[in-house]
Amino acid sequence: MTQIFNFSAGPAVLPQVVLAQARDEMMDWRGSGMSVMEMSHRGKEFLSIAAEAEADLRSLMAIPDNYKVLFLQGGAHSQFSMIPLNLLRGKTAADYLNTGIWSEKAIDEAARFCEVNVVASSADRNFTYAPAQSEWRLNPDAAYVHYTSNETIGGVEIFWTPETGDVPLVCDMSSHILSRPIDVSRYALIYAGAQKNIGPAGLTIVIVRDDLIGHAQAGTPTMMDYQIHADNDSMYNTPPTFAIYMAGLVFKHVLKLGGLAAMEQNNIVKAKLLYDYLDASAFYSSPVAVDNRSRMNIPFMLKDATLDGEFLKQAQQHGLLQLKGHKLVGGMRASIYNAMPIEGVQALIRFMQQFEQQYA
Amino acid sequence: MTQIFNFSAGPAVLPQVVLAQARDEMMDWRGSGMSVMEMSHRGKEFLSIAAEAEADLRSLMAIPDNYKVLFLQGGAHSQFSMIPLNLLRGKTAADYLNTGIWSEKAIDEAARFCEVNVVASSADRNFTYAPAQSEWRLNPDAAYVHYTSNETIGGVEIFWTPETGDVPLVCDMSSHILSRPIDVSRYALIYAGAQKNIGPAGLTIVIVRDDLIGHAQAGTPTMMDYQIHADNDSMYNTPPTFAIYMAGLVFKHVLKLGGLAAMEQNNIVKAKLLYDYLDASAFYSSPVAVDNRSRMNIPFMLKDATLDGEFLKQAQQHGLLQLKGHKLVGGMRASIYNAMPIEGVQALIRFMQQFEQQYA
């Protein structure tokens, strides 16, 4: 059987050893007689799983003690509302950087709750780069500054941390969290859907500085108030227990591999392989500015777009799955998260070379 | 090894054959080369899983075509906000029945968005019964009438469907859904967290009549608007894919066992075994009025509460897990959902007899 490599943008490939462990523990978690799915979230078994997952994430990301880690539901889309509802704190405006589809979704939702000042936008070049900090027009009275550090669809990543002075910095790290070290202390709030580098869909991680908790505006639905979740250690309601367990297994796995510095080295090598190949080819191309090329999501174009269908068909036959680009960008997209082995990138390049030879 | 029986109120026991299937398909779903957790929610594989889950649930519950089935996140707690935000439709008041802790949670959240008229309450007898319809003081101008058909903590179940005329009837069926047939057409909206009779925590089922969709009040967070989810077949954002897959396996399993009528027969037999034993004993007792005794959650008391700790300790040694009653009720609680085999109830009763002989 052909080895399968799954380039889905998310939900995405997970470490095979983690899936195997989940399989082996499915019917009986460590002699408890229960599947993790069958455990009360208030029982000692699950409480130990959740505590260990949080401790391992804190260790991986070196999260300072004055930050709460919340295990929530509802994905980045729910954070798009929760951020203005919780962080406006009586102010009426917030700053947003616009680098693509996910920035725009965050902006559109925030605009329902406050005045949104777009500090800079890369719409002028079809979201193929990120505006430099020098181009940002920050509002000193903004309640916070929001940006999307990796645009999953456009494949645009920002590798530097914006400087916003006393204005809290908020970041959607959904599609590159755990792919490289981050200085959490530079941020007021970091959020990420789990379904790229962390675990199964249905879990959302929020890392929030504790002075920003407890300011939800009147009328905020209780489930959208960070304080409720912080005060109850993410157990105000039944959390997505199995997803937290899976995330915990992934955290442990990443720690064992050497943590985020090791992840970063792997991810640099994998991404460089593919970008170098794209740049050397006259048949394929990358649309993204060199400094902003995502290490996680790599869109690429065939010179002749009429071959796209044939490319995807043959890729599938070679066990290279889910390479179709998002409809808003077109072409192809290879998402190569932490769990994509370098062999997957090598197999993709071999196939691309072969396809190029066939059709160039 | 002692056989384990898990009486958790939720997350709760799942059918062993379903867990075994999930285990066997964990690394490779039906030759796709992917775990279900690794599939794009927009890919044909997962779309087929979600469509089949919905079709099977529709079949099981005989859901009419003019009802939408939504696979959401956030549990009953999120519905406590979403219901007033979506169903008030310009009205200012809603009717709520109060039969216990879960009713009160729904009432407290609704009161943040509208005037709540409590149509009847069983607080006078410590929530050990449900007020008869003749005692309900319905408001004809209410936007809707809400009740909790099974109080998971109090063990109070309402087996009849309230008559509310033209006022939409809304029901939290979290802890008895799929345990017996329901006439869905009598309801405007039914909701349930998955973690009792359906599957893992992190999935919430909403069944809503289509004329009630599209009326969210201004300022409702987008993720709390039923219309967004209905218009996008629950794929507006990334849904909890693995939980939907597990729910689908459970639906298929229940269909195979004969559907909800068969579930009901099993549940009547199982519950009767335990209640008959409690009623015949001078050592144990049920606090709940006979007509409202839940078939799913059975609280019971030891005559001498100082023995509670010893009872729990010995039960655990006999493989009878998670029997401790909720702190608000005290005593014990045996949750015997669909997936609890009759052997589990028999084992519990055998142990209870033995404990009674030891200490009576």
Interface residues (C-beta under 8 A of the other chain):
Chain A: I4 N6 S8 A9 G10 P11 A12 V13 L14 Q16 L19 A20 A22 R23 M26 M27 S32 G33 M34 S35 M37 E38 M39 S40 H41 G43 Q73 G74 G75 A76 H77 S78 F80 S81 M82 L85 E109 R112 F113 G193 Q195 G199 P200 A201 G202 L203 G219 P221 T222 M223 M224 Y236 N237 T238 P239 P240 T241 F242 A243 M246 G319 L321 Q322
Chain B: I4 N6 S8 A9 G10 P11 A12 V13 L14 Q16 L19 A20 A22 R23 M26 M27 S32 G33 M34 S35 M37 E38 M39 S40 H41 G43 Q73 G74 G75 A76 H77 S78 F80 S81 M82 L85 E109 R112 F113 G193 Q195 G199 P200 A201 G202 L203 G219 P221 T222 M223 M224 Y236 N237 T238 P239 P240 T241 F242 A243 M246 G319 L321 Q322
